């Protein structure tokens, strides 16, 4: 009986029949809904960016790399075959990395070069595939000639001792070879044997890239390799370890965006708490009469907490729907905003995105809902505590 009375009183105060206070519930619910929708959209877009970057990182690179701390090494007999035969490995590819000095018509670049098996050769010599930013820096188009020197060759030419090395003429590959955008945009790619020979280490490699089958956890697999499968001279690192700085920056940006946008929910809850407190101040005589009739302070205070819970519940439902709608039309909204400021094409060209990525993890909506509900319940404590401090006789006599 008491529970039904508390619920009825909370509902009547939330949706009063008169004109006084009739807009309190809609505005309070909309405030919470707006905060929930913004949090959902922001976190979904941040997770979408992380997923897109992960996809680009793994598009041409393996989930696990086997490297040596001592630099380049000669692969032992059967090492590549043993790695390729491990359960969960889809492919194992050796690679070599070093920097190259590139020149094209008095334009210079000093990118990180990666050599791997499967490099292609062109009709005018070996082919080098330029990342997008390097191609723009050199103003190189597919088929253009690019001159290349390794750091060892540059040092030998500067010292003047021994044989002088002429730049190697390489043909710039076309964009169909891939690996031109995203994280690889500032790198160049060419055959492993060629890069190792330019560096004075023919037949040597820097490690192996392992592409894992779907469903295989990279961290557990690397831990198993380091647990005894690999010789002491080699160790396995995951793609997360290799890109720790980038992933840490993305995680920090995600946390900062949540921290910033969460204040919308806090402000909405604070406004609701102020409105409920004002409501308590206007209903002091009524509350005093209810107490005189036998209603306990706890029951009346619980009705105000229930009002907060109802606002939070309906606000969360509306916010989830609003957030889902905004995510469904996010590309149109973004293009409209960019068109208004006249920078649309440049933004998409710079970030290499044709649409705004979004991904909603299973735990994100639950965390947002829990945060919004906890905030609205905390906001309801202020009017509830004020009710608990009321003196029934003073409230009836003086209205305070």
N, C-alpha and C positions, 0 to 999 in steps of 0.2 A: 504493500500500500504506500509506504513511504517512498519507494523507488518510483512508482508511477506518479506520485505527486511532484517529486523533484523533476522528473522528465517533463511533465505537463507545464510546470511553472517556467522551466528553462525554455521550452519551445514557445510559450506565449510571450515571454520577454524578448526572445530573439525575433519573433514575427508579430509585433503588437498590432492589434486591430485598428487602433487610432492612427492619426497622422504623425504623432510624436514618435520619433525614433524608427520609423518604418524603413528608412534607408540605411540603418546601421548594418544589418546582416548582409545585404547585397554588396555594400562597399567593403566590409570586412572580408567577405568571401572572395571578392575580386582581388583584393590586395594579396591574400595568401595564394590565390591561383596564379597571379602574375609572377610572384616569386618562385613558385614551383615550376611554372612554364619556362622561365628564364634559366633556372638552374638546369632543367632537363635539356634545353636546347644547347646551352654552353657546354655542358659535360659531354653531350652526345657529339657535338662538333669536335671538341678536343680529342675524344676517343677515336673519332673518325680520322682525324689528322694522324694520330699515332698509328692507327691501322694502315693508313695509306703509306706512311713512311716505312713501316715494317714491311709492307708488300714490296715496296721499291727496293729496300735494302736486300731482301731475299730473292728478288727477281733474278739476279745474276750472281748472287753470292750464296754460299752454303750457310746453314744454321750453326755449324761448328767448324772451327779452323784448327788444324793441328800444326803448331809452329815450333821453332827451336829458338831458345833464348840466346844462342850463340851466333845468330845471323844465318847466312846461307849455308846449306849443307847438301851433301850428295845423298840422295835417297837410297836407303839400304835395299838390298835385294828382297823383293816380295812385300815391302811395306805398303805400297799402293794397293796391291792385290788383297792383302790382309784387311786393310781398311774398307775396301769396296765390298768385301765378303761379309762384313759384320751385319748382324741382324738389325734392321732399321735404317741401313744406309742405302740410299737410292743411287748416289753417284759420288765418286771421290776424284777430285781434280787437283793436280799440282799447280802451284802458282809461284811467281817471282815478282817482287815489288822494289822499285827504286824511283828516284826522281830523274826527270829528263829536262834538258835545256832545249826548247823548241824555238825555231825561227822561221818566219815566212815574210819575206819582203820587208825586212827591218822591224817586224813585230815579234816580240819575244814573250815566252811563257815558261814557267818552271813548275809543271804539274807533277803529281804522283802518277807513275806509270805502273800498270799491272800487266804482267805477262802470264798467259795461261794456255793450256792446250786447246787446239781448235782455232788458232789464229788463221787468218786468210792472207793470201798473197795476191797482189794485183799485177797487172801487166807491166807497170813501170817500177817494179821493186816491191818491197813489203808494204803492207797496208797498215796504217795506224788509225784507230777509231778515236776521235776526239769527243770529249764531253761537251755539252752545249756551251758552258761558260768559256772553256778553252777555245772552242771553235770561234766564238764571238771575239775573244781577246786577240786571236791571230787573224781574224777575218778570213777564215779558211772555209771553203766550200768542198763538197765531195769531188774528189779527183785532183784537188790542188796539191802541189808539192810542198812538203814540210821537211825542214832540216832538223836533225836531232843529234844531240851529244849526251852521253852519260856523265855523271859527276866525275868518274875516274878518268874519262877522256878529257874533260875540261881541265882537271888538275894537272894531267900529264902535259897538255898543251901549254899551260901557264908556266910550269916549271922549266920547260925547255929541255928536259932530260929524256933521252930515248926517242922512240918513234912518235911523230906527230900524227894525230888522228883527224881525219876529215869528217865533216858531218855526214851522217847517213841520210840519204834521200828516201823519204817515205811518202806514199800516196795517201791522202786523207780519205777515209772510208765514208760511205754515205750513212744517213740516219737509219736505214733499214737494218743495220747491224745491231741496233739497240744500244743500251747503256749510254745514252747521251744526256738524260735529264735526271732530275731528282738528286739523290746523294752522289751519283756518279758523274754529275755534270762538270765537276772540276777535276776529273781524272782523264787519263788516256789509256788505251788498251792496244796491245800488240802481241805477237806470238811469243811464247815463253822462251824458246831457244834463242830468238833474236835479242830479246832484252837481256838475258843472262850473258850472252856473248858480248854485247856492248858494254856490260859492266865488268868484263874480265873474269867472269865466273861461269864459263860454259859447263853445262851438265849439272849445275846446281840449282836448287830451289829454295824458297823461303818457307814452304809448308804445303799443306793439303787443305782444300775446302771440301767439306762433307755436306752433301744435301741429304736431309733425312726424309723418310717417308712420312706421310700425313699421320698425325696423332702421336709421333715420337717426341717426347719432351727433351729439348736441347740441353737443359741444365743437368738432368739426370744422365743423359747420354755422355756428356763431357765428364761428369764425375766418374762414370764407369770407365771411360778411357784412361783417366788419370789414376784410377785405382789399381792399375797393374797391366792393362792391355798395352799401353804405349811404353816404349823404352824410356829410361830416365832423361835422355837428351831431348825428348819431345814432350809437349804438353798441349792439352786441348782447351780452347777458349770458345765461349758461345758468342753469337752475334750480339747479344746484349752487352757482354763485357767489352767487345770491340767498339761498340757505339755507346759506351756508358755516358759520356758527356752529353751527347745529343738526347738520349732518353731521359737523363736526369733533368735537362733543361725543359723538356716537354712535360715531365711530371711536375716540375716546379710551376710552370705556366698553368697547368691544370689546377693545382692547388690554389694558386693566386686568383684564378678566375672564380673558383668556388667561393673563396673567402670574400671576394668583392661582391659577387652576385647574391651571396647569402644575406647580405644586409637588406635586400629588398624584403625578404621574409621577416627579418627582425623588425624592420620599420613597420610593416603591415601588422605584426603582432603587437608592437608598442602602441600603434594607433588604436587597435582593438582594445588593449588594456586601458588606455585613457578613456575611450568611449564607455567601456563597462564601468569604470570608476565614476564617471559622470552620471551614468545610469543609476549606480548605487546612491550617489548623492541626491538624485531626484526622487528616489524611492525610499528615503529613510523612514518616513512615517509609515509607509506600507510595510516595510520590513519589520519595523517595530510592532505593528499590529499583528503580523504573522507570528512574531515571537511571543506576543502576549496571548495569542490563541493556542500556543503550545508547540509551534514549529521550532525545532532546535536551530541554533546557529550553524551547526555543521551541515544540516540539510539545505539551508538557504545558501551557504557558501558552496556546497556541492552543485547547486543549480547553476551558479555562475561558472564553475569549472566545466560543467556539462555544456554550457553555451560556447565556451572556448573550444571544447572538443568538437562540437557540431560545426563551428566555423572552420576549424582545421580540416575536418572530414570532407565537407562539401568543397572547401577551397582546394584540397588535394585532388579530388575527382575532376573539378573543372580545370585545374592547372595541368593535369596529365593530358586531358583532351586538347587543351589549348597548345601545349607543347608538342603533341603529336601532329597537330595541324600545321604549326609553324615549321616543323621539320619537313613536312611533306611539300611545302612551298618555299623552302629556304633558298633554292637557287633563283627563283623569280624575285624574291625580296632582295637578295644580294645584288643581282644584276640591275634591279631598279635603283638601288642606292648608289651603285657604282656609276650607272648611267647619269644619275642626277649630278654627281660630282665630276663626270667626264673622265674617269680613269679606269673604266671597266676592262678594256682589252689589255692595258698594261699590267694590271694586277694579275689577271689570269695567266698572262704570258710569263710574268716573273715567277709565279709560284708553280707553273706547269700543271694547273688544275683546270679542267673544263667544267667541273661542278664542285660544290662544297661537300666534302665527305662528312658522313655522320654514322655513328654506330652506338647502339645502346646496349651496354652490358647488362647481364642479368641482375647484378646487385645495385646498379646505379639508381633505378627508380625506387627501390626499397629504401636506400639510404636517404634519398631526397624526401620521401614520404615520412620517414621516421624523424628527420630533422625538422620538417614543417610542423608535424604534430607535437613534437616536444616543445618547440618554440611557442606555439599557440597555447599549450597547456600552461607553460610558465607565465605567459601573459595573463592567463586567467587567475593566477595566484594573487595578483594585486587587489582586484575587487573582492576576492574571497577573503583575504586577510582583513580587509576593511570591514566586511560583514561580521567577522569573528570578534572584532573590537567594539562593535556597537553596543550601547547600553539601551535596552528596550524602553525603559521608562523615560530616559532623556530623549530618545528618538520620538516617542509619542508626544511629549510635552513641547519640545523645541524644534524637532525635525533635524537633529544632528546626532 
